[in-house]
C-alpha cells in the first residue's frame, strides 16, 4: 500500500507486511519507520547515527535534526530518551504534513518541526543550545553543498555544547574522496572526528553511506569502538591515524561546499 501527496509528488510512502513504512524521495528510499516499535532501525546509516548518540550520557538530550523525512531518528530519540527536546529543520512542508498524517508522532513528544532549510535554521539557533546536531538531508539523492561547507560547519560548532557531538550522514563513491574533504572541512571547526561505515564501504567495495562524528571535545573512542563491534552488519570505525590516512591530502571546502556524488542506479538502493 502506498500514499502520496499532490503537493509533493517526489515523495511516496510504501507500507510493508510488518506494519512498517518506507519514505521514498526522488526515486530513492530515504527512511523507514516502524510505528509500533520506533527502536527498530532498518537502514544501516540510521543504526550508525543511533549508536553514536548512544555514547552520550544517560537522560534527555537536546537534539537538532537537519532533514526530516520520516522522522525516524527523532522517534528513536523520544523512545530511548523520553522528554528530549528536539528540533527538526525540514523545508518541505508537504513532506512533513504527509508523514505526520500517515505516520503520527507519539503522544506527549517534544519534537518540533520548523519549515526552514538547514543552514538558515541552524543560524537561528542559540549558542551552546544542542547536545547533538544531526545532518541527514538529501536533495535528488545528494547531500546539498551548503551542508558540508565551512560556513555550515562553523554554525554547527557554535550551536553545539562543548561536549556535544555533530553527526553527518554522507554518501560517496568508492575511495571516499568527497567524504575525506567533508572530514577536513568539519575538522576546521570541530577538531575531534571519526567515521563509521560498513566494512564494504570503508574498503571501497561499493558506493554507500558513512557517518561522520565530530566534536570540540575528545570523542568517546572506547564506547564507539565497542558499539561499532556490536553493529548488526560488519562495521568499522576510522579515527586517529587510520582516519588521517583516509583524509590524506584532502582539501577543505570553502563556505559554499560541494554536493555529494550522484548515486549509481538511482532508485534501486536496498534497505539493508
LINFEN-V901953 format. One record per backbone hydrogen bond with DSSP energy under -1.0 kcal/mol. CO is the residue of the C=O (numbers start at 0). NH is the residue of the N-H. E is the energy in kcal/mol with one decimal. If there is no record, write none. Layout:
CO:NH:E  CO:NH:E
//
This chain:
0:14:-2.7  2:12:-2.5  4:7:-1.1  7:10:-2.0  9:25:-2.3  11:23:-3.0  12:2:-1.2  13:21:-2.8  15:18:-1.7  19:15:-2.5  20:32:-3.0  21:13:-2.3  22:29:-3.9  22:30:-1.3  23:11:-2.0  24:27:-2.0  27:24:-3.0  30:22:-3.2  32:20:-2.8  33:36:-1.6  36:39:-2.1  42:46:-1.8  43:47:-2.0  44:48:-2.3  45:49:-2.5  46:50:-2.4  47:51:-1.6  48:52:-2.0  49:53:-2.2  51:54:-1.1  52:55:-2.0  61:130:-2.4  61:131:-1.9  62:86:-2.4  63:133:-3.1  64:88:-3.3  65:135:-2.7  67:70:-2.7  70:74:-1.9  71:75:-2.1  72:76:-2.8  73:77:-2.3  74:78:-2.1  75:79:-2.5  76:80:-2.9  80:83:-1.4  84:62:-1.8  85:111:-2.6  86:64:-3.5  87:113:-3.4  88:66:-2.2  90:92:-1.4  91:95:-2.0  92:96:-2.5  93:97:-2.4  94:98:-2.6  95:99:-2.6  96:100:-1.9  97:101:-2.6  98:102:-2.9  109:85:-2.7  111:87:-3.0  113:89:-2.2  113:115:-2.2  116:120:-2.8  117:121:-2.8  118:122:-2.0  121:124:-1.5  129:160:-2.6  130:164:-2.1  131:63:-2.5  132:166:-3.1  133:65:-3.7  134:168:-2.7  138:141:-1.1  141:138:-3.0  142:259:-1.3  143:146:-1.3  144:147:-1.9  148:152:-2.2  149:153:-2.2  150:154:-1.9  151:155:-2.7  152:156:-2.3  153:157:-2.0  154:158:-2.0  155:159:-2.0  157:127:-2.3  158:128:-1.6  158:129:-2.0  160:163:-2.2  164:132:-1.7  165:213:-2.4  166:134:-3.4  167:211:-2.3  169:209:-2.4  171:207:-1.9  172:175:-2.2  175:179:-2.1  176:180:-1.6  177:181:-2.0  178:182:-2.8  179:183:-2.2  180:184:-2.1  181:185:-3.0  182:186:-2.4  184:187:-1.2  185:188:-1.9  185:189:-3.0  191:214:-1.9  193:212:-3.0  194:237:-3.0  195:210:-3.1  196:235:-3.3  197:201:-2.5  198:202:-2.4  199:204:-2.9  200:203:-1.6  207:171:-2.1  209:169:-3.0  210:195:-2.7  211:167:-1.9  212:193:-2.0  213:165:-3.2  214:191:-2.1  218:220:-2.4  219:223:-2.5  220:224:-2.8  221:225:-2.2  222:226:-2.5  223:227:-2.7  224:228:-1.9  227:230:-1.4  233:198:-2.2  235:196:-1.8  237:194:-2.3  238:241:-1.2  238:242:-1.2  239:243:-2.2  240:244:-2.1  241:245:-1.5  242:246:-2.1  246:249:-2.7  253:149:-1.5  264:267:-1.7
//
